[in-house]
């Protein structure tokens, strides 16, 4: 299997400043999570370092640079509340603008001097005698009293282990590793998967490729994307009147927040959404056979709801085939499928693009972090599924804080809202520790277990758990360890103050 180099010229590095021997706080990752934590730590006057494996800030918005990549949350809500941007060009931000925004935040808020690029965390273990984390990176070792993991659930691409893939003579890669100089003109392309990334890149691939084959395992619900250019007058107004932008953001917030009612309480709202999505499909896909393939068999919202207005028009083009038979392997120049009757078919391709998602419930970083008993976080979670008090702290892992941890992702609005709450909670926890002379804290197992049980109870009647589909929201045990079950303002209220009664404290000496 051949690949194409994906190196991109960094805007903020590479930076070869040495890794410090010891810091108070080590932050892993420089996407939205890592930057939010870094800004909070800098404002608190903390001694910290940001360990970034890449050569630029941005996290998933640096790595996902495929054509058509954009956010499915409106621009003015998919940004930090403390760093509004009046210059978004569209109502839904394209990837280059989001990356530039994160670079600007890192510069404006003085985070860059704290970042060490090319410093992948290879392992981190808690030293119970020293009450510190001992961290090994690709650029050296250091210790930290506190470890904040901001890598998020969408940082490690997942590619299915297809038989014969290693022998493929063409170019194959995950959408999150899109080659910078890839030219698809005149080539036969396969896109495997029909998730959020795939439906964005398919229209662009269709226009360039001589032939495109889209391999669909499960039909997604696709709702029209009401995207538009933001007029110069709007941007000027927001620059001149910041309060107007705050009001605009507030309106978007409450509109998106209302979506949770359909996902969790009022099923009839989802039925209305399904009729709207079907009507849009009927208008764009006139072939009844193709419409049948594209019609989901589960409730809207069970899987991630996708926003697109150009996906269906791309699929009806004469150079596109939609294949719903399962993939059973790959040859040197083809993808092999097998139908219900056992008949195999080879689909000749030159390029394979995997839009197959990420390791969301089995994050590789969890295998690199060892707690007080020297078991990894992955081993700890393997017994009962991922869990963390408030999605942030884990029993047996002192002074470890997770950003976008278990049950804090969202199915209806901006994850940045959750990240800001978590960064503030970390800062509050550290202030409490300093005030009480505490060297380390960890949640009690009773508090963490009660919280995890509460999450499962609240998720049990939602469309994510009972909508009739299998999704990446659910882990191998069938538990939804990914999503927050209700309004984001409820979560932010919970994390507004640190709750010392849920924690065990460790004092030096």
C-alpha positions as CSV (number, residue, x, y, z in Angstrom):
1,X,0.0,0.0,0.0
2,X,1.6,3.3,-1.0
3,X,1.0,6.6,0.5
4,X,1.7,10.3,-0.3
5,X,3.6,12.6,2.1
6,X,1.3,14.7,4.2
7,X,3.8,17.2,5.7
8,X,2.4,20.7,5.8
9,X,4.4,23.9,6.4
10,X,3.6,24.9,10.0
11,X,2.5,28.4,10.7
12,X,3.7,28.5,14.4
13,X,6.8,26.2,14.3
14,X,8.5,23.9,14.4
15,X,9.8,25.0,17.8
16,X,12.9,23.3,19.2
17,X,12.9,24.9,22.7
18,X,13.9,22.2,25.1
19,X,11.5,20.1,27.2
20,X,11.6,21.4,30.8
21,X,12.7,18.9,33.4
22,X,9.8,19.7,35.7
23,X,6.6,21.8,35.6
24,X,3.6,22.2,37.7
25,X,1.2,21.3,34.9
26,X,1.7,19.4,31.6
27,X,-1.0,19.7,29.0
28,X,-1.2,17.1,26.2
29,X,-2.5,18.5,22.9
30,X,-3.1,22.0,21.4
31,X,-6.5,21.8,19.9
32,X,-9.5,23.5,21.4
33,X,-9.1,21.5,24.6
34,X,-5.4,22.0,25.1
35,X,-5.6,25.7,24.2
36,X,-8.6,26.3,26.6
37,X,-6.6,24.7,29.4
38,X,-3.5,26.7,28.5
39,X,-5.3,30.0,28.5
40,X,-6.9,29.2,31.9
41,X,-3.5,28.2,33.3
42,X,-1.7,31.2,32.0
43,X,-4.4,33.5,33.4
44,X,-3.9,31.8,36.8
45,X,-0.1,32.3,36.6
46,X,0.7,28.6,36.5
47,X,3.9,27.0,35.4
48,X,2.9,24.8,32.6
49,X,4.0,23.2,29.3
50,X,1.9,22.1,26.3
51,X,3.1,18.9,24.7
52,X,2.1,18.7,21.0
53,X,3.0,15.9,18.8
54,X,2.5,17.9,15.6
55,X,4.3,20.9,14.2
56,X,1.5,23.3,14.6
57,X,-1.4,24.0,17.0
58,X,-5.0,23.1,16.1
59,X,-5.5,19.4,16.9
60,X,-8.2,17.8,14.8
61,X,-8.5,21.0,12.7
62,X,-4.8,20.8,11.8
63,X,-5.0,17.1,10.9
64,X,-8.3,17.1,9.0
65,X,-7.5,19.1,5.9
66,X,-9.4,17.1,3.3
67,X,-11.3,19.1,0.6
68,X,-14.6,20.4,1.9
69,X,-13.7,20.1,5.6
70,X,-15.9,22.4,7.7
71,X,-17.7,22.5,11.0
72,X,-21.3,21.5,11.4
73,X,-21.9,24.0,14.3
74,X,-22.4,27.6,13.3
75,X,-19.2,29.7,13.4
76,X,-20.1,32.1,16.1
77,X,-20.9,29.3,18.5
78,X,-17.9,27.1,17.5
79,X,-15.4,29.4,19.1
80,X,-14.3,30.4,22.6
81,X,-16.6,32.8,24.5
82,X,-13.6,34.7,25.6
83,X,-12.2,35.1,22.1
84,X,-15.0,36.0,19.7
85,X,-14.2,36.3,16.0
86,X,-16.1,38.9,14.0
87,X,-14.5,37.9,10.7
88,X,-15.9,34.4,10.0
89,X,-16.6,34.3,6.2
90,X,-19.4,31.8,6.4
91,X,-22.1,30.8,8.8
92,X,-20.4,27.4,9.0
93,X,-16.7,27.8,9.2
94,X,-14.4,26.0,6.8
95,X,-11.4,24.2,8.2
96,X,-8.7,26.7,7.2
97,X,-10.5,29.5,9.0
98,X,-10.9,27.4,12.2
99,X,-7.2,26.5,12.1
100,X,-6.3,30.2,11.6
101,X,-8.6,31.1,14.5
102,X,-6.9,28.6,16.8
103,X,-3.5,29.9,15.7
104,X,-4.6,33.4,16.5
105,X,-5.9,32.4,20.0
106,X,-2.6,30.7,20.7
107,X,-0.7,33.9,19.7
108,X,-3.1,36.5,21.3
109,X,-3.3,34.7,24.7
110,X,0.5,34.0,25.0
111,X,0.3,30.2,24.7
112,X,2.9,29.7,22.1
113,X,6.0,30.1,24.3
114,X,4.6,27.2,26.4
115,X,4.1,24.8,23.5
116,X,6.7,22.2,22.6
117,X,6.1,20.9,19.1
118,X,7.1,17.4,18.0
119,X,6.7,16.2,21.6
120,X,4.4,13.1,21.4
121,X,3.6,11.6,24.8
122,X,4.8,8.0,24.7
123,X,3.9,7.3,28.3
124,X,3.0,8.8,31.6
125,X,3.1,7.1,35.0
126,X,2.1,8.3,38.5
127,X,4.9,8.2,41.0
128,X,3.0,7.7,44.3
129,X,6.1,8.4,46.4
130,X,6.9,11.8,44.7
131,X,3.2,12.5,44.0
132,X,4.1,13.5,40.5
133,X,3.6,12.3,36.9
134,X,6.7,11.0,35.2
135,X,6.2,11.7,31.4
136,X,8.1,10.3,28.5
137,X,7.9,12.2,25.2
138,X,9.5,11.8,21.8
139,X,11.7,14.7,22.7
140,X,12.7,13.8,26.3
141,X,11.4,13.2,29.8
142,X,9.8,15.5,32.4
143,X,7.8,15.4,35.5
144,X,4.6,17.3,36.4
145,X,2.4,17.5,39.4
146,X,-0.7,17.7,37.2
147,X,-1.4,16.1,33.9
148,X,-4.2,17.5,31.6
149,X,-5.0,15.4,28.6
150,X,-6.6,17.4,25.8
151,X,-6.3,15.1,22.9
152,X,-10.0,14.5,22.6
153,X,-11.9,11.5,21.1
154,X,-11.4,12.4,17.4
155,X,-7.6,12.5,17.3
156,X,-6.7,8.9,16.4
157,X,-8.1,7.7,12.9
158,X,-9.6,4.3,12.7
159,X,-9.1,2.2,9.6
160,X,-10.8,-1.2,9.3
161,X,-8.4,-4.2,9.1
162,X,-9.4,-5.3,5.6
163,X,-7.7,-8.4,4.3
164,X,-5.3,-7.6,1.5
165,X,-5.0,-3.9,2.3
166,X,-1.3,-4.0,2.7
167,X,-0.9,-5.3,-0.8
168,X,-2.9,-2.5,-2.4
169,X,-0.7,-0.9,-5.1
170,X,-2.5,2.4,-5.2
171,X,-2.8,5.2,-2.6
172,X,-4.8,4.6,0.5
173,X,-5.2,6.9,3.5
174,X,-7.6,8.1,6.2
175,X,-9.5,11.3,5.5
176,X,-7.7,12.8,8.6
177,X,-4.3,12.2,6.8
178,X,-5.2,13.8,3.4
179,X,-2.0,14.2,1.3
180,X,-1.2,17.8,0.7
181,X,-0.5,17.5,-3.1
182,X,-2.9,14.7,-4.0
183,X,-4.3,15.1,-7.5
184,X,-7.4,12.9,-8.2
185,X,-7.9,14.1,-11.8
186,X,-8.8,11.2,-14.0
187,X,-8.3,8.6,-11.2
188,X,-10.7,5.9,-9.9
189,X,-11.5,6.7,-6.3
190,X,-13.1,4.7,-3.5
191,X,-14.5,6.4,-0.5
192,X,-15.2,4.0,2.3
193,X,-17.7,5.2,4.8
194,X,-20.5,7.7,4.8
195,X,-20.0,9.6,8.0
196,X,-19.4,13.3,8.7
197,X,-16.1,13.6,6.9
198,X,-17.1,11.5,3.9
199,X,-20.2,13.4,3.0
200,X,-18.1,16.6,3.0
201,X,-15.3,15.3,0.8
202,X,-17.5,13.2,-1.6
203,X,-18.7,16.2,-3.7
204,X,-15.1,17.4,-4.2
205,X,-13.8,14.0,-5.1
206,X,-16.7,13.4,-7.5
207,X,-15.8,16.6,-9.5
208,X,-12.1,15.5,-9.9
209,X,-12.2,11.8,-10.3
210,X,-12.9,9.9,-13.4
211,X,-15.0,7.5,-11.3
212,X,-16.1,7.5,-7.7
213,X,-17.3,4.5,-5.8
214,X,-18.9,5.2,-2.4
215,X,-19.0,2.3,0.0
216,X,-21.9,2.7,2.4
217,X,-22.4,0.4,5.4
218,X,-25.3,2.3,7.0
219,X,-27.3,5.1,5.4
220,X,-26.9,8.3,7.4
221,X,-29.6,10.9,8.0
222,X,-28.6,14.0,6.0
223,X,-30.3,17.3,6.6
224,X,-29.7,20.3,4.3
225,X,-26.9,22.6,5.4
226,X,-28.1,26.2,5.5
227,X,-24.7,27.7,4.9
228,X,-24.2,31.1,3.4
229,X,-21.6,33.8,3.0
230,X,-21.5,36.3,5.9
231,X,-21.8,39.8,4.4
232,X,-19.2,42.5,4.9
233,X,-21.8,44.5,6.7
234,X,-22.4,41.8,9.2
235,X,-18.7,41.4,10.0
236,X,-18.3,45.2,10.3
237,X,-21.3,45.4,12.7
238,X,-19.8,42.6,14.9
239,X,-16.4,44.4,14.9
240,X,-17.9,47.7,15.8
241,X,-20.6,46.4,18.2
242,X,-19.2,43.4,20.1
243,X,-22.4,43.2,22.1
244,X,-24.3,42.5,18.9
245,X,-22.1,39.5,18.2
246,X,-22.7,38.2,21.8
247,X,-26.4,38.5,21.2
248,X,-26.1,36.7,17.9
249,X,-24.1,33.9,19.5
250,X,-26.7,33.7,22.3
251,X,-29.5,33.2,19.8
252,X,-27.6,30.4,18.1
253,X,-26.8,28.8,21.4
254,X,-30.5,28.6,22.5
255,X,-31.6,27.4,19.1
256,X,-29.1,24.6,19.1
257,X,-29.7,23.9,22.8
258,X,-33.4,23.3,22.0
259,X,-32.4,20.4,19.8
260,X,-31.8,18.3,22.8
261,X,-35.5,18.1,23.4
262,X,-36.0,15.9,20.4
263,X,-33.0,13.7,21.1
264,X,-34.0,13.0,24.7
265,X,-37.7,13.8,25.4
266,X,-40.0,14.4,22.6
267,X,-39.8,11.7,19.9
268,X,-42.3,13.5,17.7
269,X,-39.8,16.2,17.1
270,X,-37.5,13.7,15.5
271,X,-40.3,12.5,13.3
272,X,-40.7,16.0,11.9
273,X,-37.0,16.2,11.3
274,X,-37.1,12.8,9.4
275,X,-39.9,14.1,7.1
276,X,-37.8,17.2,6.4
277,X,-34.7,15.1,5.6
278,X,-36.7,12.7,3.4
279,X,-38.3,15.6,1.5
280,X,-34.8,17.0,0.8
281,X,-33.6,13.6,-0.5
282,X,-36.7,13.2,-2.7
283,X,-36.0,16.5,-4.3
284,X,-32.3,15.7,-5.0
285,X,-32.5,12.0,-5.7
286,X,-35.2,11.0,-8.2
287,X,-34.1,7.4,-8.8
288,X,-36.3,5.3,-6.4
289,X,-33.7,2.5,-6.2
290,X,-31.0,4.9,-5.1
291,X,-33.4,6.6,-2.7
292,X,-34.1,3.2,-1.1
293,X,-30.3,2.7,-0.5
294,X,-30.0,6.1,1.0
295,X,-33.0,5.9,3.4
296,X,-32.0,5.1,7.0
297,X,-33.7,2.3,8.9
298,X,-33.3,3.9,12.3
299,X,-34.5,7.1,14.1
300,X,-33.0,10.4,13.2
301,X,-30.3,11.2,15.8
302,X,-29.4,7.6,16.7
303,X,-26.2,8.3,14.7
304,X,-24.7,11.7,14.2
305,X,-27.0,13.9,12.2
306,X,-25.1,15.1,9.1
307,X,-25.5,18.5,7.4
308,X,-25.0,18.7,3.7
309,X,-26.7,20.2,0.7
310,X,-24.3,18.9,-2.0
311,X,-23.9,15.3,-1.0
312,X,-27.0,13.8,-2.7
313,X,-26.4,15.9,-5.9
314,X,-22.9,14.3,-6.1
315,X,-24.2,10.8,-5.7
316,X,-26.6,11.1,-8.7
317,X,-23.8,12.1,-11.1
318,X,-23.0,9.6,-13.9
319,X,-19.4,8.9,-12.6
320,X,-20.6,7.8,-9.2
321,X,-21.7,4.4,-7.9
322,X,-23.1,3.8,-4.4
323,X,-22.3,0.3,-3.1
324,X,-24.0,-1.1,-0.1
325,X,-22.6,-4.7,-0.1
326,X,-20.1,-5.3,2.7
327,X,-16.4,-5.0,1.9
328,X,-14.6,-8.3,2.4
329,X,-11.1,-7.4,1.2
330,X,-8.8,-5.5,-1.0
331,X,-6.7,-6.7,-3.9
332,X,-3.7,-5.0,-5.5
333,X,-6.0,-2.7,-7.6
334,X,-9.6,-3.2,-6.3
335,X,-12.0,-3.2,-3.4
336,X,-13.9,-6.5,-3.0
337,X,-17.5,-6.8,-1.9
338,X,-19.8,-9.7,-1.3
339,X,-23.6,-9.6,-1.5
340,X,-26.1,-11.6,0.5
341,X,-25.9,-14.5,-1.9
342,X,-22.2,-14.8,-1.5
343,X,-21.4,-13.3,-4.9
344,X,-18.1,-11.3,-4.9
345,X,-17.4,-8.3,-7.0
346,X,-14.1,-6.4,-7.6
347,X,-14.4,-2.6,-7.9
348,X,-11.3,-1.4,-9.6
349,X,-9.8,1.7,-7.9
350,X,-6.6,3.7,-7.9
351,X,-7.1,5.5,-4.6
352,X,-8.9,4.5,-1.3
353,X,-10.0,7.2,1.1
354,X,-11.2,5.9,4.5
355,X,-13.8,8.1,6.0
356,X,-14.2,5.5,8.8
357,X,-14.1,7.6,11.9
358,X,-11.9,7.6,15.0
359,X,-11.0,5.6,18.1
360,X,-13.6,7.4,20.2
361,X,-14.3,4.8,22.8
362,X,-10.9,3.1,22.7
363,X,-8.5,6.0,22.6
364,X,-4.9,4.9,22.2
365,X,-3.7,7.6,24.7
366,X,-5.5,5.7,27.4
367,X,-3.0,2.8,27.0
368,X,-0.1,5.2,27.7
369,X,-1.2,6.6,31.0
370,X,-0.6,4.5,34.1
371,X,-2.2,5.3,37.5
372,X,-1.3,4.7,41.1
373,X,-1.4,0.9,40.7
374,X,0.6,1.1,37.5
375,X,-2.3,-0.2,35.4
376,X,-3.0,1.8,32.3
377,X,-6.2,3.9,31.9
378,X,-7.2,1.5,29.1
379,X,-6.9,-1.5,31.5
380,X,-8.8,0.4,34.2
381,X,-11.7,1.1,31.8
382,X,-11.7,-2.3,30.2
383,X,-13.4,-3.7,33.3
384,X,-16.6,-1.6,33.1
385,X,-16.4,0.9,30.2
386,X,-15.0,4.4,30.2
387,X,-16.1,6.6,33.1
388,X,-14.8,9.7,34.9
389,X,-16.3,12.0,37.5
390,X,-17.8,14.9,35.5
391,X,-16.0,13.3,32.5
392,X,-12.8,14.9,33.9
393,X,-11.2,12.9,36.7
394,X,-10.7,9.2,37.3
395,X,-10.3,7.2,40.6
396,X,-6.9,5.7,40.9
397,X,-5.3,8.4,38.7
398,X,-4.4,11.3,40.9
399,X,-4.0,14.8,39.4
400,X,-5.2,13.6,36.0
401,X,-7.7,15.8,34.2
402,X,-9.4,14.8,31.0
403,X,-10.9,17.3,28.5
404,X,-13.8,15.9,26.4
405,X,-13.6,12.8,28.5
406,X,-16.3,10.1,28.9
407,X,-19.9,11.4,28.5
408,X,-19.0,14.9,27.6
409,X,-19.3,14.9,23.8
410,X,-22.4,16.4,22.3
411,X,-24.9,15.4,19.7
412,X,-26.7,18.7,19.3
413,X,-24.4,21.7,19.8
414,X,-20.8,23.1,20.2
415,X,-18.3,21.0,22.2
416,X,-16.4,24.2,22.9
417,X,-19.0,25.0,25.5
418,X,-18.1,21.8,27.4
419,X,-14.4,22.4,27.0
420,X,-14.5,25.8,28.5
421,X,-16.4,24.5,31.5
422,X,-13.8,21.7,32.0
423,X,-10.8,24.1,31.7
424,X,-12.5,26.3,34.3
425,X,-13.0,23.3,36.6
426,X,-9.3,22.3,36.3
427,X,-8.3,25.8,37.3
428,X,-10.8,25.7,40.3
429,X,-9.4,22.3,41.4
430,X,-5.9,23.6,41.4
431,X,-6.9,26.7,43.4
432,X,-8.5,24.5,46.0
433,X,-5.4,22.3,46.2
434,X,-3.2,25.3,46.7
435,X,-5.5,26.9,49.3
436,X,-5.6,23.7,51.4
437,X,-2.0,22.6,50.9
438,X,-3.0,19.5,49.0
439,X,-0.4,17.8,46.8
440,X,-2.8,15.5,44.8
441,X,-6.5,14.7,44.5
442,X,-8.5,11.9,42.9
443,X,-12.2,11.2,42.9
444,X,-13.4,8.5,45.2
445,X,-14.5,5.3,43.4
446,X,-17.9,5.7,45.0
447,X,-18.4,9.2,43.6
448,X,-17.1,8.2,40.1
449,X,-19.3,5.0,40.0
450,X,-22.4,6.9,41.1
451,X,-21.8,9.5,38.4
452,X,-21.3,6.9,35.7
453,X,-24.5,5.1,36.8
454,X,-26.3,8.4,36.6
455,X,-25.1,9.0,33.1
456,X,-26.4,5.6,32.0
457,X,-29.8,6.2,33.6
458,X,-30.2,9.5,31.9
459,X,-29.1,8.2,28.5
460,X,-31.3,5.1,28.6
461,X,-34.4,6.7,27.0
462,X,-32.6,8.9,24.5
463,X,-32.6,8.3,20.8
464,X,-28.8,7.7,21.0
465,X,-29.4,4.5,23.0
466,X,-32.8,3.4,21.7
467,X,-32.9,4.7,18.1
468,X,-32.3,1.3,16.5
469,X,-28.7,1.7,15.3
470,X,-25.2,0.8,16.2
471,X,-23.0,3.9,16.5
472,X,-19.6,5.1,17.7
473,X,-21.5,6.6,20.7
474,X,-21.7,3.0,22.1
475,X,-18.7,1.0,23.4
476,X,-18.2,-2.8,23.1
477,X,-20.3,-3.3,26.2
478,X,-23.2,-1.5,24.6
479,X,-23.0,1.5,27.0
480,X,-23.1,5.1,25.8
481,X,-19.9,6.4,27.2
482,X,-19.6,9.3,24.8
483,X,-22.4,11.7,25.0
484,X,-23.7,14.1,27.7
485,X,-27.4,13.4,28.1
486,X,-29.0,16.8,28.6
487,X,-28.5,20.6,28.3
488,X,-25.0,22.1,28.2
489,X,-26.0,24.7,30.8
490,X,-26.7,21.9,33.3
491,X,-23.1,20.7,32.8
492,X,-21.6,24.1,33.1
493,X,-23.6,24.7,36.3
494,X,-22.2,21.4,37.7
495,X,-18.6,22.4,36.9
496,X,-18.9,26.0,38.0
497,X,-17.4,25.1,41.4
498,X,-15.0,22.4,42.5
499,X,-16.7,19.8,44.7
500,X,-14.0,18.6,47.2
501,X,-16.4,16.2,48.9
502,X,-16.2,13.9,45.9
503,X,-12.4,13.6,46.2
504,X,-9.7,12.0,48.2
505,X,-6.8,14.3,49.0
506,X,-3.1,13.3,49.2
507,X,-0.7,15.5,51.2
508,X,3.1,15.6,50.7
509,X,5.1,13.9,53.4
